Amino acid sequence: MQEIEDFLNVEIKKWGAKEFNSKDSRFIFKRESIADVGIFLQKKRYVLHVLDDEGIACNKFKYTGVEVVRSTMPGAIKPYVKKIIETMMLTQSINDTNLVLNETYEIFKKLPPEDITFVSGIKGYEKYAGQCNGFSLAKGMPAHVKAAYIHNLLIDRFKLTTKYEKIGSGDKVRYFYVKSNKFNVDAVAYKYYYPDEFKNIFEPDYDAMFENHIFSVINRFYENVRWSSQKPGNLVQTNLFDLLS
């Protein structure tokens, strides 16, 4: 591969001299990565299976701009998402990838709530909270601000203000969707520690969290390679080419 790089840099100088009459052509090619497989979702959003990294032989994956490298995805979940993507790229088999997706779903449902939370900074809390009346929430209130408000409301109701710190603008919170409950809320947040007193009230909605954290991400990869995706538990469609292989 070095021969190709050297050839390009010699020829680009000749081109510069011919086309622009330049004796000091500043064009230069520099090798970054050589990969055998890549999936490109959008500009600056891709995953590569890299075999050569700036001249050094390797066997690794490079993630750029996709959710799995962002701080908004919980660290405990990232290895599972990567495993699905990497299985997809290395096997190029929808059946093999679906098996890993199903396995990930089963593992995900057993994770503690703290490992599946969204992470978000709070802005405009006081503005929205001032428009709420008990469990009657303000219109247009962002989901994470709603969840923070519910946390504070229940902290007051259960007289836990000396045990848990309330949430306000400028704080970073963790929150997750919950199943139907007596307070009729969709999500609950916490700042540092999830209150023990909440655990008997709220049951995490693992299906909703899986949909947001993993399935929506993986579905974009499926669409990119024109695979038909189905949520775990309902993976009955088989790729015709896998049947004939």
Secondary structure, 3 states (H helix, E strand, C coil): CHHHHHHHHHHHHHHHHHHHCCCCCCCCCCCCEEEEEEEEEECCEEEEEEEEECCEEEEEEEEECCHHHCCCCCCCCHHHHHHHHHHHHHHCCHHHHHHHHHHHHHHHCCCCHHHCCEEEECCCHHHHHCCCECCECCCCCCHHHHHHHHHHHHHHHCCCCCCCCCCCCCCEEEEEEECCCCCCCCEEEECCCCCHHHCCCCCECHHHHHHHHHHHHHHHHHHHCCCCCCCCCCCCCCCHHHHHC
